[in-house]
Amino acid sequence: MVSYVSALLYGVGGIVVAGMALLVAFQEKLVYVPVLPGLTKSYAITPARLRLPYEDVWLLSSDGVRLHAWFIKLFPDCRGPTILFFQENAGNIAHRLEMVRIMIQRLNCNVFMLSYRGYGASDGYPSQHGIIRDAQAALDHLSQRTDIDTSRIVVFGRSLGGAVGAVLSKNNPDKIAALLLENTFTSILDMAGVLLPFLKWFIGKSSKGPRILNFLVRSPWSTIDVIGQIKQPILFLSGLQDEMVPPVHMQLLYVKAAAHNRQCLFVDFPTGMHMDTWVAGGDHYWKTIQQFLEEHVPEKKENESSRNRNAINSSM
């Protein structure tokens, strides 16, 4: 009996030690994947390939890291919503251009696509603290522009991008009009238990075990702790066939947010997977976002009046 208990304890200890080694050595490679296997860090295409007029934007994060972004405008004087787009953890902004092309067409919006530090043409190495600084630099840039309606800046984040967008929205209630979250996790701590099931008892915000490995995670991205502090309207877009982030994560985020914020809407898409919810959702996906923006980020009446005056003058 004693030998059995000893063997069990040694086994548990071995799992913990192995888990600690994996977390310490490989966590950044699991969380941040700027280069997809078989591809290079550089952009495979630019918006020009899809006939999208764009501006190369170079920014400095508050710690001096040089960042790159694309600002794609529907047309030069477009005063529609401006979407600040935060991507997932893998690849770069070029891999999202087809989705963004359709977003611009369907929503009549501008889109600002930021490359996190270490991604695409941006310098540096990714980390949670660093990417939060990068997101703030992007928002500050947009807030200072004179060619957009700065009262209609909307954050869109998918997966890791949703965690980034949630922190930014919490920190900037007066600069961001609304937040759109798609297939986002409750925390990296909880995702560690999903990706490495044998660690589930020892790590995670929702773990029922001792959670002794939580302190080793350098980029916890605890969206579940942030979401309840966001005051802006939030749209949750959840693909129920998500093979990466269990859909229950989005449900938990919604419940936490809705308990403090009455301007929350949860919409699921039965066939949506982690990366293709916007495809699987079809027309329903885009109409959902369009209606949400029309309700919560409406066009200013003075812009409508200005357009009417212009139309009258052009007919004279």
N, C-alpha and C positions, 0 to 999 in steps of 0.2 A: 504493500500500500504506500509506504514511504517512498519507495523508488518510483512508483507511478506518479505521485504528486511532484516529486523532484523533476522527473522527465517533463511533466506538464509545465512546470514553472520555467524550466530551461527553454522549452519550446516557445512559450510566450515571450520570454526574454529575447530569444533569437529573432522573433518577428519584430519586436520593438526596435532592436538594434539594426536589423535590416531596413526597417522603415525609416529610421533616423538617417541611415547612410544614404538611402535613395533620395530623401527630401533635401538633405544638405547638398548632395552632389548634382542632382538633376532638376530641381524644382523650376529654375528659370527656363530650362529647355522644354519643360512640360507646359508652363504657363504662356511663354512667349515664343512664337515660331515665325520669325520674320521671313525666313526663306523656306519655301516648300520643297520637298525632296525632288531633285532633278531640275530645279529652276535656280535662277540667280536672284540676288537681292534687288536688282534693278527692275524698273517697270517694263513689263512686256509690251504694253501699249500705252498711249496717252489718250486723253479725251478727244483729240483731233481725229483719231482713227474712227471714232463713232460720230464724227462731224459735230462735236460739242464745242462751242466756243468757251475757252477757259483762260485763266490767268495762273501762272506759276507764282506762288506766294512763298516767301522765305521769312521765317519768324525766329526770334530768339526767345527761348524759354527763360524763366526768371533765374535759372542757374547757369545761363550762358550757352546752353545747347542749341545748335542751329537746326531748325526744323523746316520741313518742306510740306506744302499743301497745294491742292488744286482748288480753285474757286470757279465753279461752273455756273454761269448765269443763263437763265431762260432766254433773255434778250437784254440789251444794254441797260435799259431803264426799268427793269422788272422790279416792282415793289411788292411782289408776293412774298410768302414766307421764305425765310432762308434756313435751310436744314443744315445743322452742324452734325456731320456724319462721323460716327466712331465705329470702326470695323471690329471684326472678331480678332482672335489671337494669332491666326495663321495667315501668311501671305502678306500682300500689300494692297494699297488702294486701287491699283490697276485691276486687280481681280474682282472688284466690285463695280466696275464701270457700266456693265450691261444693266445691272439692277438700278444704278443711279440714272442712267439714260431714261429708263421707263418712269422712274420716280419724278424726274423733271417734267416729262410729258403729261403724266397723269395728275400731278399735284400743282402744276404751274408754279414751280418754286425754283429758287437758287439752291445749290448744294456746295458746301465747303467740306472738302475731304482732307483730313489731317493724317499725315504719316507720323505715327508715334516715334519717339526717339529709338534709333536702331532699326527702324522699318523704312523700306523704300529709299528715298534720297536723304532722309534725316540722319544726323549724326548721333553719336552716343550709344548707350546700351539701355534696354528697357528695364524699368522697375516700377513699382506702384507709385512711389513718391514722385518719380520723374515724370511718368505719364500724366499724373494729376497736374503737374506744372505745365505740361505740354497742352493739355486741354484748356487750361486757363489762358494760356497765351493765344490760342486760337479764338476763344471767346472774346478776349480783350481786343484782338484785331478786328473782329466783326463789329463789335460795339462801337468802334471808332470810325467805321466806314460811313461815307456820306451818300453812297450809291445804292443803299438798301434801306428797307424799313427796319430799323434796329429794334422796334417794339415787337417784331414778329420773328425773332430768332427761336428756332425749335431744335432741340437735341434729339437725334435718333441714334440709338446704340443697339447693336446686336451682340449677344453673348458677352465677351469681355468688354465690348464697346458699351453695353448697357451698364456695366459696373462703373465704367469711366463717366458715362453720362449722368448716372445717379449722383455721384459725388459732386460733379460740376453743378448740377441743378440745385442741390442742397446748398452749395456755397454761394450761389448767385441767383437768389429768388427774384431780383429786380431786373436781371439781364436776360433771363430765359423765360419764354412764354409758355412752353409746354415740353413734356418729355415723352418720347416714344421708346418703349423697351420691347425687344424681340428676343425670345429664347435666351434669357439671361439667368445666371445661376444665383443662388442665395449667397454663396461665398466660395472662394477657392478651397477653403478648409473642407467644406462639404463635398466639393468636386474631387478632392484628393481621395476621399472614401469611395467615390464612384469609380474613379480611374484605377485605384489600387484597393480593391475590395478587402484584401487581407488586413488593411490598416483601418478599416471603418470603425472599429471599436475604440481606436486610440486617437482619432482625429476628427474634427468637424464641429461646427457650431451646434448641430442637432444630435450629435453622438450621445448615446446613453452610457458610454464607457468613460474611462478616466481622462480621455482627451489630452494625454500627456505629450503628444507630438505637435499640438497647436502652436506652441511657442517657436517652433523651428521654421514656420512658414513666413517668408519674407514679404510676400505679396498676397495677403489674405483676401483682399477685395471683398469685404463683408457687406455686400449690398443689402442684406437683410437688416443690418444695423443702421443703414442710411435711409432706406426707402420711406420709413415712417416720419422722417423729418422734412420731406419734400412738400412744398406748399403748392407748386404748380400742378395743372392738370396732367394726368399720366394715362397713357394708353398702353395696355399690355397686349402684345401679339404673341400667341403661343401656338407652336406647332406640336400637335399631340403625338406625332411619330418621331419626335426629336431623339436621335440616337446618341447624342453627346451629353446634353443636359436634360436630366429627367424632367418632364413637364410639371411635376409637382413643385419644382423650384419656383416656377412662374406663379403657380397658384399661391404658394406661401408668401411670395413678394406682394401679390395683389391683396391678400388678406391683411398683411401688415400695413400696407399703404392705405387701404380703404378704411381702416380703423381710425385714421387721423385725417384723411383727405376725402372729401365727398366728390371730388372731381376726377375719380378714377373709373376707367372702363376696361374690362377684361374681355377679350375676344379670342376664341380658339379656332384652329383650322385642323380638322380631323386628319388630313393626309400630309400635313406639313412636317418636314424634317428640319434638322438644325440649320441647314444652309439654303433650303429651297422653299421655305414657307411662303415667300413672296411669289414664287412660281405656282406652288400648289394651291395657294389661296385665290389665285386668278383675280377676276374683277371684284370679288367680294373683299379681298385684301386691300386693294387700292381705294375702293369706295369707303371702307371703314376708316382709313386714315383721312381721306378727303373730308368726310362728314365730321370727324373729330376736330380737324383743323378749322373748318368753317364755324363750328360751335365755339371753340375755345381760343382760336387765334384769328378772329375775323379781320377783314380788310377795313382800314379806317375809312369813315364816311367822307373825309376830305379828299381821299384818293379817288373815290367814286365820283365826287363832284368835279374834281379836276379832269377826270377822263371825259365826263359829260360836256364840260366846257370846251375841251379840245375837240370833241366830236362835232359840237355846234360850230366852232370856228372853222374847222376844216370843210364843213358843208357850205359855208358862206362864200 
